[in-house]
């Protein structure tokens, strides 16, 4: 999993944060898809999850959708993804 760079993360103002803590596969990825669908192109979404499968499912979803995984980090079993919705 790519590591988060706080300096790079600071450049991105999140349009939304999705708290998927406590949700199990496939819900974090499904909710991420729905949250991204509501955002404007270029907007940033932060996703928080604790299901280990999210570390696989969310990057796979982003490759499928064409959105950018700006940063990903894990601390204490908690995952954090910074995602930028693709520009149209």
MIMARLO-983214 format. One record per residue (C-alpha): residue in three letters; z, y, x. Coordinates in steps of 0.1 Angstrom, whole numbers. Last residue first. Layout:
BEGIN
<'Ala', <Z, Y, X>>
...
//
This chain:
BEGIN
<'Unk', <-175, 146, -140>>
<'Unk', <-146, 150, -116>>
<'Unk', <-125, 119, -111>>
<'Unk', <-89, 120, -122>>
<'Unk', <-65, 125, -93>>
<'Unk', <-38, 99, -89>>
<'Unk', <-4, 101, -72>>
<'Unk', <13, 67, -75>>
<'Unk', <50, 61, -71>>
<'Unk', <65, 26, -70>>
<'Unk', <102, 18, -73>>
<'Unk', <116, -13, -56>>
<'Unk', <140, 7, -35>>
<'Unk', <112, 30, -22>>
<'Unk', <75, 24, -26>>
<'Unk', <47, 49, -20>>
<'Unk', <12, 56, -31>>
<'Unk', <-10, 86, -24>>
<'Unk', <-42, 102, -35>>
<'Unk', <-55, 72, -55>>
<'Unk', <-88, 87, -67>>
<'Unk', <-105, 79, -100>>
<'Unk', <-137, 58, -101>>
<'Unk', <-126, 39, -133>>
<'Unk', <-128, 4, -117>>
<'Unk', <-114, 16, -84>>
<'Unk', <-86, 33, -103>>
<'Unk', <-79, 1, -123>>
<'Unk', <-77, -19, -90>>
<'Unk', <-53, 6, -75>>
<'Unk', <-31, 4, -107>>
<'Unk', <-31, -34, -109>>
<'Unk', <-21, -44, -74>>
<'Unk', <9, -22, -68>>
<'Unk', <15, -24, -106>>
<'Unk', <22, -62, -100>>
<'Unk', <55, -53, -84>>
<'Unk', <68, -39, -117>>
<'Unk', <89, -9, -109>>
<'Unk', <67, 19, -120>>
<'Unk', <63, 57, -117>>
<'Unk', <28, 72, -122>>
<'Unk', <20, 108, -112>>
<'Unk', <-12, 122, -127>>
<'Unk', <-34, 149, -112>>
<'Unk', <-62, 168, -129>>
<'Unk', <-97, 169, -114>>
<'Unk', <-114, 161, -147>>
<'Unk', <-92, 169, -176>>
<'Unk', <-65, 145, -187>>
<'Unk', <-61, 125, -219>>
<'Unk', <-81, 95, -206>>
<'Unk', <-59, 94, -175>>
<'Unk', <-28, 88, -197>>
<'Unk', <-45, 60, -215>>
<'Unk', <-56, 42, -183>>
<'Unk', <-21, 47, -168>>
<'Unk', <-6, 32, -200>>
<'Unk', <-28, 1, -196>>
<'Unk', <-20, -2, -159>>
<'Unk', <18, 1, -165>>
<'Unk', <16, -23, -195>>
<'Unk', <-2, -52, -178>>
<'Unk', <23, -62, -164>>
<'Unk', <59, -53, -171>>
<'Unk', <74, -20, -182>>
<'Unk', <109, -11, -169>>
<'Unk', <98, 20, -152>>
<'Unk', <64, 31, -166>>
<'Unk', <72, 69, -164>>
<'Unk', <39, 87, -166>>
<'Unk', <39, 122, -152>>
<'Unk', <14, 148, -162>>
<'Unk', <-7, 177, -149>>
<'Unk', <8, 171, -115>>
<'Unk', <4, 199, -91>>
<'Unk', <-12, 185, -60>>
<'Unk', <-8, 203, -26>>
<'Unk', <28, 190, -23>>
<'Unk', <15, 154, -21>>
<'Unk', <-4, 162, 11>>
<'Unk', <27, 175, 28>>
<'Unk', <48, 147, 14>>
<'Unk', <25, 120, 28>>
<'Unk', <28, 89, 7>>
<'Unk', <21, 56, 23>>
<'Unk', <-9, 35, 14>>
<'Unk', <0, 0, 0>>
//
